[in-house]
Amino acid sequence: MNQDNTLQAPVRRTGQLLMLVLGAIAFALLIALGTWQVQRLHWKNGLVEQIAERTQAQPLPLAEMEVKYRATGDVDYWPVTLSGTFLHEGERHFFATWDGQSGFYVYTPLKLDDGRYVLVNRGFVPYDLKDAAKRPTGQVAGSVGITGLARNPLDEKPGALVPDNDLAKNVFYWKERDAMAATAGLPAGATVLPFFVDADKTANPGGLPIGGVTMINMPNNHLQYAVTWYGLAAALLGVMGVWLLRRPDRR
């Protein structure tokens, strides 16, 4: 009997050590996740403040927005005014959801007075109205004035889970500016401005596209996530403490 206990002791100690190591790793991981969410919280708060400050500024003429972009490479959410003529046949369609309904944001090349182009997000159309022929009233002709928000282009696909853009079907899952411009049927050698413009909610004839679709109020749940991770870490610490106090070799 004593010999059995002697043989089991090293095994028991090995198991206990393994439990401690695994518990320490799990605790460190939970603390790291909580700390990461705190960092994300600070980042998100700064972003929300920046967006609020920019969107409340007076709109700048397009020429001044170009200067700002050349100087900083960042014009996201700055209000801008511009004018030109839409090339509706060059519509590019970005898959999106608006007000609980699936459909597309319509990116249309706008020809500026100097012959250059800028891709304008005119707004949302329901999925079954992707074909512009089904909403002819909204295909305004002639020179138009637009007020909206400048938006930075994306350097690459946001993540591995985002599908590749389907150029053949004119369905974009991420805002690939170069591909949009290259497939919009623009004249050879056309110059396209390096940023987008999201049109404001000024109503289009016939009600479509629905403008003003820029996401301003961003979700910010990082504090809740941080509390959850830190709470789990505290619970794990409590469980490990109780286990250490009650383990058999302490009796």
C-alpha positions as CSV (number, residue, x, y, z in Angstrom):
1,M,0.0,0.0,0.0
2,N,2.8,2.4,0.9
3,Q,4.7,1.3,-2.2
4,D,1.7,2.2,-4.4
5,N,1.4,5.6,-2.8
6,T,5.1,6.1,-3.4
7,L,4.7,5.2,-7.1
8,Q,1.7,7.4,-7.5
9,A,3.2,10.5,-6.0
10,P,5.5,11.4,-8.9
11,V,2.6,10.9,-11.3
12,R,0.3,13.1,-9.2
13,R,3.0,15.8,-9.0
14,T,3.5,15.7,-12.8
15,G,-0.2,16.1,-13.3
16,Q,-0.4,19.0,-10.9
17,L,2.5,20.7,-12.6
18,L,0.9,20.3,-16.0
19,M,-2.3,21.8,-14.6
20,L,-0.4,24.8,-13.3
21,V,1.4,25.3,-16.6
22,L,-1.8,25.1,-18.6
23,G,-3.6,27.4,-16.1
24,A,-0.8,29.9,-16.3
25,I,-0.9,29.9,-20.1
26,A,-4.6,30.3,-20.2
27,F,-4.5,33.2,-17.7
28,A,-1.8,34.9,-19.7
29,L,-3.8,34.5,-22.9
30,L,-7.0,36.0,-21.3
31,I,-5.0,38.9,-19.9
32,A,-3.5,39.5,-23.3
33,L,-6.9,39.5,-25.0
34,G,-8.3,41.9,-22.5
35,T,-5.3,44.3,-22.9
36,W,-5.7,44.1,-26.7
37,Q,-9.3,45.1,-26.4
38,V,-8.3,48.1,-24.2
39,Q,-5.9,49.2,-26.9
40,R,-8.6,48.8,-29.5
41,L,-10.9,50.8,-27.3
42,H,-8.5,53.7,-27.2
43,W,-8.0,53.4,-31.0
44,K,-11.8,53.3,-31.7
45,N,-12.5,56.3,-29.4
46,G,-9.8,58.3,-31.2
47,L,-11.3,57.3,-34.6
48,V,-14.9,58.2,-33.5
49,E,-13.7,61.6,-32.3
50,Q,-11.8,62.2,-35.6
51,I,-14.8,61.2,-37.7
52,A,-17.1,63.5,-35.8
53,E,-14.6,66.4,-36.1
54,R,-14.2,65.9,-39.8
55,T,-17.8,65.3,-40.8
56,Q,-18.8,68.6,-39.0
57,A,-16.3,70.7,-41.0
58,Q,-17.3,72.9,-43.9
59,P,-17.1,71.2,-47.3
60,L,-13.9,71.9,-49.2
61,P,-13.8,72.4,-53.0
62,L,-12.4,69.3,-54.8
63,A,-9.2,71.1,-55.7
64,E,-8.4,71.8,-52.1
65,M,-9.2,68.1,-51.2
66,E,-6.7,67.0,-53.8
67,V,-4.1,69.2,-52.2
68,K,-4.9,67.7,-48.8
69,Y,-4.6,64.2,-50.2
70,R,-1.3,64.8,-51.9
71,A,0.1,66.3,-48.6
72,T,-1.2,63.7,-46.2
73,G,-2.6,60.7,-48.1
74,D,-5.6,60.9,-45.8
75,V,-8.9,62.6,-46.7
76,D,-11.3,60.1,-45.1
77,Y,-14.6,61.7,-44.0
78,W,-13.7,65.2,-45.0
79,P,-16.7,67.0,-46.7
80,V,-16.1,68.0,-50.3
81,T,-18.0,69.6,-53.1
82,L,-17.6,68.9,-56.8
83,S,-19.4,68.9,-60.1
84,G,-19.3,67.0,-63.3
85,T,-21.2,64.6,-65.6
86,F,-22.0,61.0,-64.6
87,L,-21.1,58.1,-66.9
88,H,-23.9,55.8,-65.9
89,E,-22.8,53.1,-68.2
90,G,-19.7,52.7,-66.1
91,E,-21.6,51.9,-62.8
92,R,-19.7,49.6,-60.5
93,H,-21.6,47.7,-57.9
94,F,-20.4,47.1,-54.3
95,F,-22.3,44.4,-52.4
96,A,-23.7,46.0,-49.3
97,T,-26.6,46.0,-46.7
98,W,-28.6,49.1,-46.0
99,D,-31.4,49.4,-43.4
100,G,-31.6,45.6,-43.2
101,Q,-31.9,45.1,-46.9
102,S,-29.2,43.5,-49.2
103,G,-28.2,45.2,-52.4
104,F,-25.5,47.4,-53.8
105,Y,-23.8,50.7,-53.4
106,V,-23.6,52.3,-56.9
107,Y,-20.1,53.7,-57.7
108,T,-20.4,55.8,-60.8
109,P,-17.6,57.6,-62.7
110,L,-18.1,61.4,-62.6
111,K,-16.3,63.3,-65.5
112,L,-14.9,66.5,-64.2
113,D,-14.7,69.7,-66.2
114,D,-11.0,69.2,-66.8
115,G,-11.6,65.7,-68.3
116,R,-10.5,63.7,-65.3
117,Y,-12.7,61.3,-63.4
118,V,-13.7,60.5,-59.8
119,L,-15.6,57.4,-58.6
120,V,-18.7,58.6,-56.7
121,N,-20.7,56.3,-54.4
122,R,-24.2,57.6,-55.3
123,G,-25.8,55.4,-52.7
124,F,-27.8,52.1,-52.2
125,V,-30.1,50.2,-54.6
126,P,-31.9,47.0,-53.6
127,Y,-30.5,43.7,-54.9
128,D,-33.2,43.2,-57.6
129,L,-32.5,46.8,-59.0
130,K,-28.8,46.3,-59.7
131,D,-29.6,46.7,-63.4
132,A,-29.7,50.4,-64.1
133,A,-32.3,49.9,-66.8
134,K,-34.8,49.1,-64.0
135,R,-34.3,52.6,-62.4
136,P,-33.9,55.0,-65.3
137,T,-35.3,58.0,-63.5
138,G,-32.3,58.1,-61.2
139,Q,-29.8,58.2,-64.1
140,V,-29.5,62.0,-64.1
141,A,-28.0,63.6,-67.3
142,G,-26.0,66.7,-67.7
143,S,-23.8,68.5,-65.2
144,V,-24.6,67.9,-61.6
145,G,-23.3,69.3,-58.3
146,I,-22.4,66.9,-55.5
147,T,-21.7,67.3,-51.8
148,G,-20.3,64.3,-50.0
149,L,-17.5,62.8,-48.0
150,A,-14.1,62.0,-49.4
151,R,-13.0,58.4,-48.7
152,N,-9.6,56.9,-48.8
153,P,-8.9,54.0,-51.1
154,L,-8.0,50.5,-49.7
155,D,-4.5,49.3,-50.4
156,E,-5.5,45.7,-50.2
157,K,-8.4,43.3,-49.5
158,P,-9.5,43.8,-45.8
159,G,-9.1,40.2,-44.8
160,A,-8.9,36.6,-46.0
161,L,-12.6,36.0,-45.3
162,V,-13.6,38.8,-47.8
163,P,-14.4,37.2,-51.2
164,D,-12.5,38.3,-54.3
165,N,-14.2,40.9,-56.5
166,D,-16.2,39.3,-59.3
167,L,-15.2,41.7,-62.2
168,A,-17.1,39.6,-64.8
169,K,-20.4,40.1,-63.0
170,N,-19.6,43.6,-61.8
171,V,-19.9,42.7,-58.1
172,F,-17.3,44.1,-55.7
173,Y,-16.9,42.9,-52.2
174,W,-14.2,45.4,-51.3
175,K,-13.5,48.8,-52.6
176,E,-10.7,48.1,-55.1
177,R,-10.4,51.5,-56.7
178,D,-8.1,50.5,-59.5
179,A,-10.2,47.6,-60.6
180,M,-13.3,49.7,-60.5
181,A,-11.7,52.3,-62.7
182,A,-10.2,49.8,-65.1
183,T,-13.6,48.0,-65.7
184,A,-15.8,51.1,-65.9
185,G,-15.3,51.6,-69.6
186,L,-13.4,54.9,-69.3
187,P,-11.4,56.3,-72.2
188,A,-7.9,55.0,-72.7
189,G,-5.4,56.9,-70.6
190,A,-8.2,58.5,-68.4
191,T,-7.0,60.0,-65.2
192,V,-9.0,58.9,-62.1
193,L,-8.6,60.7,-58.8
194,P,-7.0,58.4,-56.1
195,F,-9.9,58.7,-53.6
196,F,-13.6,58.1,-53.7
197,V,-16.5,60.4,-52.8
198,D,-19.6,59.3,-51.0
199,A,-22.6,61.4,-52.0
200,D,-24.7,62.9,-49.2
201,K,-28.4,62.1,-48.7
202,T,-29.7,64.6,-51.2
203,A,-32.5,62.7,-52.9
204,N,-32.0,61.4,-56.4
205,P,-34.8,61.6,-59.0
206,G,-37.1,58.6,-58.4
207,G,-35.5,58.0,-55.0
208,L,-32.7,55.8,-56.2
209,P,-29.8,55.4,-55.4
210,I,-30.4,56.2,-51.8
211,G,-27.6,58.6,-50.8
212,G,-25.9,59.3,-47.5
213,V,-24.9,55.7,-46.8
214,T,-21.5,56.4,-45.3
215,M,-21.1,54.6,-41.9
216,I,-20.6,57.4,-39.4
217,N,-21.7,55.7,-36.1
218,M,-19.3,52.9,-35.7
219,P,-20.0,50.1,-33.2
220,N,-17.7,50.2,-30.2
221,N,-18.0,47.1,-28.0
222,H,-14.3,46.9,-27.0
223,L,-14.9,47.9,-23.3
224,Q,-17.5,45.1,-23.0
225,Y,-15.0,42.6,-24.6
226,A,-12.2,43.8,-22.3
227,V,-14.3,43.3,-19.2
228,T,-15.3,39.8,-20.4
229,W,-11.7,38.7,-21.0
230,Y,-10.5,40.2,-17.7
231,G,-13.5,38.6,-15.9
232,L,-12.6,35.2,-17.3
233,A,-9.0,35.7,-16.2
234,A,-10.1,36.5,-12.7
235,A,-12.5,33.5,-12.6
236,L,-9.7,31.2,-13.8
237,L,-7.4,32.6,-11.1
238,G,-10.0,31.9,-8.5
239,V,-10.6,28.4,-9.7
240,M,-6.8,27.7,-9.7
241,G,-6.5,29.1,-6.2
242,V,-9.2,26.9,-4.8
243,W,-7.7,23.9,-6.5
244,L,-4.3,24.6,-5.1
245,L,-5.7,24.9,-1.6
246,R,-7.8,21.7,-1.8
247,R,-5.4,19.4,-3.7
248,P,-5.0,16.0,-2.1
249,D,-1.3,16.3,-1.1
250,R,-2.2,19.3,1.2
251,R,-4.5,17.1,3.4
